[in-house]
Amino acid sequence: MSASPLTPLDYIAEGYWQDFLAGRPIAGGIAYETELHNCALDESLESLQRIDTLLSQVRRDMIKGGIWNEATLLVDEHYRNFMVFLAFYAGRVLAQQWQNKPHWYGQFELRKRYPELSLITDDFYQHMAVGYGDNNAATDALPLFFPLEPIGLRLFGNIDRPFEALQGGTGGEWTIPSSQRKIARFNGSS
């Protein structure tokens, strides 16, 4: 089977990572960029733990500084890009752990490939997902992961603002039945 074409988000994800590695401002500059470099992002599972610690600190700092307001922060491009970078990074690390390449989908691609997927158009946390695996696998479902959902949960979740995964699972996971799979593994080029 031929490889799936790269999506615009695949290119953006790689660009963010290359900017980070080269020490260039990510997306023109993101919130907590210095702190991210201090997290030693080495593409390990342990680095995801360090990011989790950073997210806890960011949440505490926002509460302490009186700026813990989700709507206000989502308007700020630097905070949005911070969360998008973390999503791309988490997708990259998890793909390596599962010995796959991440394949990123924006809402347009998700709606085209998975019309049964019920997405909320204005929900920042559902505007992108990453797919893993290939459609020749023997499993019944191909996982999609919406990494912005657990990041948003870590930063803003509380009893008055619950986060729920797109469908049924926890942590932003959603599976596509094999009869509806349309994702193929990349051909190995980055």
Accessible surface in RSA format (square Angstrom, percent):
REM  Atomic radii and reference values for relative SASA: ProtOr
REM  Chains: A
REM  Algorithm: Lee & Richards
REM  Probe-radius: 1.40
REM  Slices: 20
REM RES _ NUM      All-atoms   Total-Side   Main-Chain    Non-polar    All polar
REM                ABS   REL    ABS   REL    ABS   REL    ABS   REL    ABS   REL
RES MET A   1   166.88  86.4  79.78  52.8  87.09 207.4  88.23  75.0  78.65 104.2
RES SER A   2    94.67  80.0  74.40  99.3  20.27  46.7  53.91 114.8  40.76  57.1
RES ALA A   3    36.59  33.6  12.63  19.5  23.96  54.5  14.87  20.9  21.72  57.5
RES SER A   4    13.96  11.8   4.58   6.1   9.38  21.6   3.96   8.4  10.00  14.0
RES PRO A   5    99.30  72.4  87.50  79.8  11.80  42.9  99.15  81.9   0.15   0.9
RES LEU A   6    56.43  31.4  33.93  24.3  22.50  56.6  33.93  23.8  22.50  60.6
RES THR A   7     6.69   4.8   4.61   4.7   2.09   5.0   6.69   9.0   0.00   0.0
RES PRO A   8    87.27  63.6  80.76  73.6   6.51  23.7  86.71  71.6   0.56   3.5
RES LEU A   9    27.07  15.1  27.03  19.3   0.04   0.1  27.03  19.0   0.04   0.1
RES ASP A  10    11.77   8.2   4.46   4.4   7.31  17.3   5.48  12.9   6.29   6.3
RES TYR A  11   138.44  64.6 129.32  73.6   9.12  23.7  97.82  73.5  40.63  50.1
RES ILE A  12    76.37  43.5  70.42  52.5   5.95  14.3  76.25  54.9   0.12   0.3
RES ALA A  13    12.10  11.1   9.90  15.3   2.20   5.0  10.14  14.3   1.96   5.2
RES GLU A  14    48.90  28.1  47.73  36.1   1.16   2.8  30.07  58.2  18.83  15.4
RES GLY A  15    31.65  39.0   0.00   N/A  31.65  39.0  30.98  85.0   0.67   1.5
RES TYR A  16    26.51  12.4  26.51  15.1   0.00   0.0  14.68  11.0  11.83  14.6
RES TRP A  17     9.18   3.7   8.93   4.3   0.26   0.6   7.27   3.9   1.91   3.1
RES GLN A  18    75.69  42.3  74.73  54.6   0.96   2.3  29.26  62.3  46.42  35.2
RES ASP A  19    32.48  22.8  32.48  32.3   0.00   0.0   0.43   1.0  32.05  32.0
RES PHE A  20    13.12   6.6  11.32   7.0   1.80   4.7  11.32   6.9   1.80   5.2
RES LEU A  21   102.78  57.2  69.55  49.8  33.22  83.5  72.30  50.8  30.47  82.0
RES ALA A  22    60.78  55.9  21.91  33.8  38.86  88.4  34.94  49.2  25.84  68.5
RES GLY A  23    55.49  68.4   0.00   N/A  55.49  68.4  23.36  64.1  32.14  72.0
RES ARG A  24   118.67  49.8 116.61  59.4   2.06   4.9  59.16  80.9  59.51  36.1
RES PRO A  25    84.78  61.8  76.73  69.9   8.05  29.3  78.53  64.8   6.25  38.8
RES ILE A  26     0.00   0.0   0.00   0.0   0.00   0.0   0.00   0.0   0.00   0.0
RES ALA A  27    38.94  35.8   7.96  12.3  30.98  70.5  27.09  38.2  11.85  31.4
RES GLY A  28    70.00  86.3   0.00   N/A  70.00  86.3  35.99  98.8  34.00  76.2
RES GLY A  29    14.03  17.3   0.00   N/A  14.03  17.3  12.31  33.8   1.72   3.8
RES ILE A  30    12.05   6.9   0.00   0.0  12.05  29.0   0.13   0.1  11.92  32.4
RES ALA A  31    15.99  14.7   6.56  10.1   9.43  21.4  15.99  22.5   0.00   0.0
RES TYR A  32    43.74  20.4  30.91  17.6  12.83  33.4  24.05  18.1  19.69  24.3
RES GLU A  33    30.74  17.6  28.03  21.2   2.71   6.5  20.01  38.7  10.74   8.8
RES THR A  34    95.53  67.9  90.25  91.5   5.28  12.6  57.73  77.5  37.81  57.2
RES GLU A  35    71.36  41.0  69.69  52.7   1.66   4.0  27.37  52.9  43.99  35.9
RES LEU A  36     0.00   0.0   0.00   0.0   0.00   0.0   0.00   0.0   0.00   0.0
RES HIS A  37    74.93  41.0  56.21  39.1  18.73  47.9  35.40  36.5  39.53  46.0
RES ASN A  38   116.98  80.7  84.35  81.5  32.63  78.6  30.46  73.3  86.52  83.6
RES CYS A  39    12.52   9.5   9.22  10.3   3.30   7.8   3.30   8.4   9.22   9.9
RES ALA A  40    59.19  54.4  46.92  72.4  12.28  27.9  59.09  83.2   0.11   0.3
RES LEU A  41    14.86   8.3   0.00   0.0  14.86  37.4   0.37   0.3  14.49  39.0
RES ASP A  42    91.58  64.1  62.25  62.0  29.33  69.3  41.66  98.1  49.91  49.8
RES GLU A  43    40.97  23.5  35.67  27.0   5.29  12.6   5.55  10.7  35.42  28.9
RES SER A  44    25.87  21.9  22.22  29.7   3.65   8.4  25.28  53.8   0.59   0.8
RES LEU A  45    80.99  45.1  77.65  55.5   3.35   8.4  77.65  54.5   3.35   9.0
RES GLU A  46    99.56  57.2  98.47  74.5   1.09   2.6  42.75  82.7  56.81  46.4
RES SER A  47     0.00   0.0   0.00   0.0   0.00   0.0   0.00   0.0   0.00   0.0
RES LEU A  48    39.23  21.9  33.61  24.0   5.63  14.1  34.13  24.0   5.11  13.7
RES GLN A  49   124.19  69.4 119.43  87.3   4.75  11.3  42.97  91.5  81.21  61.6
RES ARG A  50    80.14  33.6  74.77  38.1   5.37  12.8  50.82  69.5  29.32  17.8
RES ILE A  51    10.86   6.2  10.86   8.1   0.00   0.0  10.86   7.8   0.00   0.0
RES ASP A  52    59.42  41.6  58.39  58.1   1.03   2.4  17.33  40.8  42.09  42.0
RES THR A  53    90.80  64.6  86.56  87.8   4.24  10.1  63.79  85.7  27.01  40.8
RES LEU A  54    16.02   8.9  11.91   8.5   4.11  10.3  15.65  11.0   0.37   1.0
RES LEU A  55     8.03   4.5   8.03   5.7   0.00   0.0   8.03   5.6   0.00   0.0
RES SER A  56    17.92  15.1  15.50  20.7   2.42   5.6  14.29  30.4   3.63   5.1
RES GLN A  57    74.40  41.6  74.40  54.4   0.00   0.0  30.43  64.8  43.96  33.3
RES VAL A  58     0.92   0.6   0.92   0.8   0.00   0.0   0.92   0.8   0.00   0.0
RES ARG A  59    53.39  22.4  53.39  27.2   0.00   0.0  15.93  21.8  37.46  22.7
RES ARG A  60   128.12  53.8 124.31  63.4   3.80   9.1  68.00  92.9  60.12  36.4
RES ASP A  61    56.87  39.8  48.53  48.3   8.34  19.7  19.18  45.1  37.69  37.6
RES MET A  62     1.14   0.6   0.91   0.6   0.23   0.6   0.70   0.6   0.44   0.6
RES ILE A  63    88.62  50.4  75.00  55.9  13.61  32.8  76.24  54.9  12.38  33.6
RES LYS A  64   186.85  91.2 151.17  92.8  35.68  85.0 103.52  93.2  83.34  88.8
RES GLY A  65    54.86  67.6   0.00   N/A  54.86  67.6  31.84  87.4  23.01  51.5
RES GLY A  66    67.33  83.0   0.00   N/A  67.33  83.0  34.60  95.0  32.73  73.3
RES ILE A  67    86.39  49.2  80.60  60.0   5.79  14.0  85.60  61.6   0.79   2.1
RES TRP A  68    80.14  32.2  58.22  28.2  21.92  51.5  58.34  31.1  21.80  35.4
RES ASN A  69    74.88  51.6  70.35  68.0   4.53  10.9  18.24  43.9  56.64  54.7
RES GLU A  70    32.96  18.9  27.14  20.5   5.82  13.9  16.58  32.1  16.38  13.4
RES ALA A  71    73.16  67.3  62.87  97.0  10.29  23.4  69.64  98.1   3.52   9.3
RES THR A  72    86.30  61.4  78.29  79.4   8.01  19.1  62.03  83.3  24.27  36.7
RES LEU A  73    11.62   6.5  11.59   8.3   0.04   0.1  11.62   8.2   0.00   0.0
RES LEU A  74    34.73  19.3  30.34  21.7   4.39  11.0  30.61  21.5   4.12  11.1
RES VAL A  75   120.47  79.3 103.76  93.9  16.71  40.3 108.13  94.0  12.34  33.5
RES ASP A  76    53.86  37.7  45.20  45.0   8.66  20.5  18.64  43.9  35.22  35.1
RES GLU A  77    99.51  57.1  95.72  72.4   3.79   9.0  21.16  40.9  78.35  64.0
RES HIS A  78    91.26  49.9  91.26  63.4   0.00   0.0  57.54  59.3  33.73  39.2
RES TYR A  79    37.37  17.4  37.37  21.3   0.00   0.0  21.05  15.8  16.31  20.1
RES ARG A  80    76.19  32.0  76.19  38.8   0.00   0.0  16.51  22.6  59.68  36.2
RES ASN A  81    18.74  12.9  18.74  18.1   0.00   0.0   0.00   0.0  18.74  18.1
RES PHE A  82     0.68   0.3   0.68   0.4   0.00   0.0   0.68   0.4   0.00   0.0
RES MET A  83     3.54   1.8   3.54   2.3   0.00   0.0   0.23   0.2   3.31   4.4
RES VAL A  84    15.42  10.1  15.42  14.0   0.00   0.0  15.42  13.4   0.00   0.0
RES PHE A  85     2.04   1.0   2.04   1.3   0.00   0.0   2.04   1.2   0.00   0.0
RES LEU A  86     2.38   1.3   0.85   0.6   1.53   3.8   0.85   0.6   1.53   4.1
RES ALA A  87     0.00   0.0   0.00   0.0   0.00   0.0   0.00   0.0   0.00   0.0
RES PHE A  88     8.38   4.2   5.56   3.4   2.81   7.3   5.81   3.5   2.57   7.3
RES TYR A  89     2.71   1.3   0.28   0.2   2.42   6.3   2.55   1.9   0.16   0.2
RES ALA A  90    17.16  15.8  17.16  26.5   0.00   0.0  17.16  24.2   0.00   0.0
RES GLY A  91     0.00   0.0   0.00   N/A   0.00   0.0   0.00   0.0   0.00   0.0
RES ARG A  92    54.10  22.7  53.63  27.3   0.47   1.1   9.81  13.4  44.30  26.8
RES VAL A  93     0.00   0.0   0.00   0.0   0.00   0.0   0.00   0.0   0.00   0.0
RES LEU A  94    33.54  18.7  33.54  24.0   0.00   0.0  33.54  23.6   0.00   0.0
RES ALA A  95     0.23   0.2   0.23   0.4   0.00   0.0   0.23   0.3   0.00   0.0
RES GLN A  96    87.52  48.9  71.00  51.9  16.52  39.3  35.07  74.6  52.45  39.8
RES GLN A  97    83.87  46.9  57.66  42.1  26.21  62.4  10.91  23.2  72.95  55.3
RES TRP A  98   132.60  53.2 113.03  54.7  19.57  45.9  92.67  49.4  39.93  64.8
RES GLN A  99   153.78  86.0 133.13  97.3  20.64  49.1  45.45  96.7 108.33  82.2
RES ASN A 100    29.34  20.2  17.50  16.9  11.84  28.5   3.78   9.1  25.56  24.7
RES LYS A 101    69.57  33.9  63.48  38.9   6.09  14.5  37.21  33.5  32.36  34.5
RES PRO A 102    26.31  19.2  25.31  23.1   0.99   3.6  25.31  20.9   0.99   6.2
RES HIS A 103     3.09   1.7   3.09   2.1   0.00   0.0   3.09   3.2   0.00   0.0
RES TRP A 104     4.76   1.9   4.76   2.3   0.00   0.0   2.51   1.3   2.24   3.6
RES TYR A 105     0.00   0.0   0.00   0.0   0.00   0.0   0.00   0.0   0.00   0.0
RES GLY A 106    10.58  13.0   0.00   N/A  10.58  13.0  10.47  28.7   0.11   0.2
RES GLN A 107    27.58  15.4  23.20  17.0   4.38  10.4  17.19  36.6  10.40   7.9
RES PHE A 108   151.18  75.6 142.25  88.1   8.94  23.3 146.52  88.8   4.66  13.3
RES GLU A 109    24.81  14.2  24.81  18.8   0.00   0.0   8.10  15.7  16.71  13.6
RES LEU A 110     0.00   0.0   0.00   0.0   0.00   0.0   0.00   0.0   0.00   0.0
RES ARG A 111    95.33  40.0  87.61  44.7   7.72  18.4  51.69  70.6  43.65  26.5
RES LYS A 112   141.48  69.0 118.18  72.5  23.30  55.5  76.37  68.7  65.11  69.3
RES ARG A 113    33.95  14.3  32.45  16.5   1.50   3.6   6.88   9.4  27.07  16.4
RES TYR A 114     0.18   0.1   0.07   0.0   0.10   0.3   0.10   0.1   0.08   0.1
RES PRO A 115   102.03  74.4  73.30  66.8  28.73 104.4  77.32  63.8  24.71 153.6
RES GLU A 116    82.64  47.4  51.13  38.7  31.52  75.0  56.88 110.0  25.76  21.0
RES LEU A 117     7.27   4.0   0.69   0.5   6.57  16.5   0.99   0.7   6.27  16.9
RES SER A 118    90.69  76.6  75.11 100.2  15.58  35.9  49.85 106.2  40.84  57.2
RES LEU A 119    18.19  10.1   0.11   0.1  18.08  45.5   0.30   0.2  17.89  48.2
RES ILE A 120   106.91  60.8 103.18  76.9   3.73   9.0 106.91  77.0   0.00   0.0
RES THR A 121    99.48  70.8  82.51  83.7  16.97  40.4  59.98  80.6  39.50  59.7
RES ASP A 122   138.46  97.0 105.51 105.0  32.95  77.9  39.42  92.8  99.04  98.8
RES ASP A 123    34.09  23.9  26.74  26.6   7.35  17.4  12.72  29.9  21.37  21.3
RES PHE A 124    32.04  16.0  23.26  14.4   8.78  22.8  28.77  17.4   3.27   9.4
RES TYR A 125     5.87   2.7   5.87   3.3   0.00   0.0   5.87   4.4   0.00   0.0
RES GLN A 126    10.66   6.0  10.66   7.8   0.00   0.0   0.00   0.0  10.66   8.1
RES HIS A 127    60.60  33.1  58.71  40.8   1.89   4.8  43.17  44.5  17.43  20.3
RES MET A 128     0.19   0.1   0.19   0.1   0.00   0.0   0.00   0.0   0.19   0.3
RES ALA A 129     0.00   0.0   0.00   0.0   0.00   0.0   0.00   0.0   0.00   0.0
RES VAL A 130     0.00   0.0   0.00   0.0   0.00   0.0   0.00   0.0   0.00   0.0
RES GLY A 131     0.67   0.8   0.00   N/A   0.67   0.8   0.00   0.0   0.67   1.5
RES TYR A 132     4.31   2.0   3.59   2.0   0.73   1.9   4.29   3.2   0.02   0.0
RES GLY A 133    18.31  22.6   0.00   N/A  18.31  22.6  14.13  38.8   4.18   9.4
RES ASP A 134    29.96  21.0  28.81  28.7   1.15   2.7   3.60   8.5  26.36  26.3
RES ASN A 135    39.78  27.4  18.54  17.9  21.24  51.1   4.60  11.1  35.18  34.0
RES ASN A 136   107.04  73.8  74.75  72.2  32.29  77.8  30.67  73.8  76.37  73.8
RES ALA A 137    46.93  43.1  25.73  39.7  21.20  48.2  36.11  50.9  10.81  28.6
RES ALA A 138   109.96 101.1  67.42 104.0  42.54  96.8  79.06 111.3  30.90  81.8
RES THR A 139    84.66  60.2  76.39  77.4   8.27  19.7  76.63 102.9   8.03  12.1
RES ASP A 140   113.77  79.7 107.60 107.1   6.16  14.6  33.76  79.5  80.01  79.8
RES ALA A 141    34.66  31.9  25.95  40.1   8.70  19.8  25.95  36.6   8.70  23.0
RES LEU A 142     3.99   2.2   3.88   2.8   0.10   0.3   3.99   2.8   0.00   0.0
RES PRO A 143    54.64  39.8  54.64  49.8   0.00   0.0  54.64  45.1   0.00   0.0
RES LEU A 144     0.19   0.1   0.00   0.0   0.19   0.5   0.00   0.0   0.19   0.5
RES PHE A 145    26.63  13.3  26.63  16.5   0.00   0.0  26.63  16.1   0.00   0.0
RES PHE A 146     0.00   0.0   0.00   0.0   0.00   0.0   0.00   0.0   0.00   0.0
RES PRO A 147     1.27   0.9   0.83   0.8   0.44   1.6   0.83   0.7   0.44   2.7
RES LEU A 148     0.00   0.0   0.00   0.0   0.00   0.0   0.00   0.0   0.00   0.0
RES GLU A 149     9.36   5.4   8.72   6.6   0.64   1.5   7.42  14.4   1.94   1.6
RES PRO A 150    39.65  28.9  33.04  30.1   6.61  24.0  34.91  28.8   4.74  29.5
RES ILE A 151    13.38   7.6  12.60   9.4   0.79   1.9  13.35   9.6   0.03   0.1
RES GLY A 152     0.00   0.0   0.00   N/A   0.00   0.0   0.00   0.0   0.00   0.0
RES LEU A 153    87.88  48.9  83.89  60.0   3.99  10.0  83.89  58.9   3.99  10.7
RES ARG A 154    94.01  39.5  89.63  45.7   4.38  10.4  24.52  33.5  69.49  42.1
RES LEU A 155     4.50   2.5   4.50   3.2   0.00   0.0   4.50   3.2   0.00   0.0
RES PHE A 156     6.96   3.5   5.86   3.6   1.11   2.9   5.86   3.6   1.11   3.2
RES GLY A 157    10.07  12.4   0.00   N/A  10.07  12.4   2.49   6.8   7.58  17.0
RES ASN A 158    56.73  39.1  35.95  34.7  20.78  50.0  36.30  87.4  20.43  19.7
RES ILE A 159   167.23  95.2 136.71 101.8  30.53  73.6 145.84 105.0  21.39  58.1
RES ASP A 160   130.27  91.2  98.49  98.0  31.78  75.1  33.45  78.7  96.82  96.6
RES ARG A 161    80.23  33.7  79.99  40.8   0.24   0.6  36.85  50.4  43.37  26.3
RES PRO A 162    85.87  62.6  72.12  65.7  13.74  50.0  76.91  63.5   8.96  55.7
RES PHE A 163    33.49  16.8  10.22   6.3  23.27  60.6  12.22   7.4  21.26  60.9
RES GLU A 164   141.83  81.4 119.76  90.6  22.07  52.6  46.88  90.7  94.96  77.5
RES ALA A 165    20.46  18.8   0.29   0.4  20.17  45.9   1.30   1.8  19.17  50.8
RES LEU A 166    30.36  16.9   4.74   3.4  25.62  64.4   6.55   4.6  23.82  64.1
RES GLN A 167   112.63  63.0 101.61  74.3  11.02  26.2  28.15  59.9  84.48  64.1
RES GLY A 168    82.90 102.2   0.00   N/A  82.90 102.2  42.04 115.4  40.87  91.5
RES GLY A 169    37.29  46.0   0.00   N/A  37.29  46.0  26.07  71.6  11.22  25.1
RES THR A 170   117.68  83.7 108.94 110.4   8.74  20.8  79.16 106.3  38.52  58.2
RES GLY A 171    38.52  47.5   0.00   N/A  38.52  47.5  26.83  73.6  11.69  26.2
RES GLY A 172     1.27   1.6   0.00   N/A   1.27   1.6   0.00   0.0   1.27   2.8
RES GLU A 173    98.98  56.8  97.92  74.1   1.06   2.5  16.29  31.5  82.69  67.5
RES TRP A 174    11.54   4.6   8.21   4.0   3.33   7.8  10.68   5.7   0.86   1.4
RES THR A 175    75.40  53.6  65.75  66.7   9.65  23.0  35.58  47.8  39.82  60.2
RES ILE A 176     0.00   0.0   0.00   0.0   0.00   0.0   0.00   0.0   0.00   0.0
RES PRO A 177    64.09  46.7  60.25  54.9   3.85  14.0  63.63  52.5   0.46   2.9
RES SER A 178    52.29  44.2  36.80  49.1  15.49  35.7  12.72  27.1  39.58  55.4
RES SER A 179   105.31  89.0  61.11  81.6  44.20 101.8  59.09 125.8  46.21  64.7
RES GLN A 180    72.28  40.4  68.17  49.8   4.11   9.8  25.21  53.7  47.07  35.7
RES ARG A 181    27.22  11.4   9.71   4.9  17.51  41.7   3.49   4.8  23.73  14.4
RES LYS A 182   112.81  55.0  94.70  58.1  18.12  43.1  65.02  58.5  47.79  50.9
RES ILE A 183     1.41   0.8   1.41   1.1   0.00   0.0   1.41   1.0   0.00   0.0
RES ALA A 184     8.55   7.9   8.12  12.5   0.43   1.0   8.12  11.4   0.43   1.1
RES ARG A 185   108.39  45.5  99.00  50.5   9.39  22.4  36.82  50.3  71.57  43.4
RES PHE A 186    24.29  12.2  16.28  10.1   8.01  20.8  16.60  10.1   7.69  22.0
RES ASN A 187   116.73  80.5  77.04  74.4  39.69  95.6  34.67  83.5  82.05  79.3
RES GLY A 188    47.02  58.0   0.00   N/A  47.02  58.0  26.32  72.2  20.70  46.4
RES SER A 189    63.37  53.5  53.81  71.8   9.55  22.0  47.76 101.7  15.61  21.9
RES SER A 190   108.52  91.7  50.02  66.8  58.50 134.8  36.91  78.6  71.60 100.3
END  Absolute sums over single chains surface
CHAIN  1 A     9816.9       7665.1       2151.8       5588.1       4228.7
END  Absolute sums over all chains
TOTAL          9816.9       7665.1       2151.8       5588.1       4228.7
